[in-house]
Amino acid sequence: MIYLDASYIVKCYLHEAGSVEVLKLVQKSSGRSSALHSRTEFYSAVHRRLREKHLSARDVAAVWKQFENDERSGLWHWLAVTENVVRHACNTFEKLDATIFLRASDALHLACAVENRFSEIYSGDRILLEAAPHFGLKGVSIY
């Protein structure tokens, strides 16, 4: 089982830099997990492509339909963002040096991965990857 953030989930559905490598990773893994809020981040990222006119409304609808079909078939395993996850993220912020940049949603991913006993998190997000060690995680980018 691997933990992916939304940046990698998006690469499974949209052709962009790193998509080929991420698809290979996902296809060879026994399971794919992410925090439940990744679902919203995925929809937001696809909608952004529509807003920026990189995808048509028809293409976006097809991507969302495929995603939901994959979700129903059990391809994605969503992990709850529990009170413990939120507390873990908040406690880590309290300990971070002022020079560390970390977004709230990334902190939730990192805390969720830790709380669910992952040792690695796969992401294409430089900020998340740089913050991973502060949560005791290894941040992995495969491209």
URDA-V563624 format. One record per helix or strand. SS is the DSSP state (@ for helix, = for strand). FROM is the first residue (numbers start at 1). LEN is the number of residues. If there is no record, write none. Layout:
SS/FROM/LEN
SS/FROM/LEN
This chain:
=/2/3
@/6/6
@/19/10
=/32/4
@/37/15
@/57/16
=/76/4
@/83/13
@/104/12
=/120/3
@/126/10
=/138/3
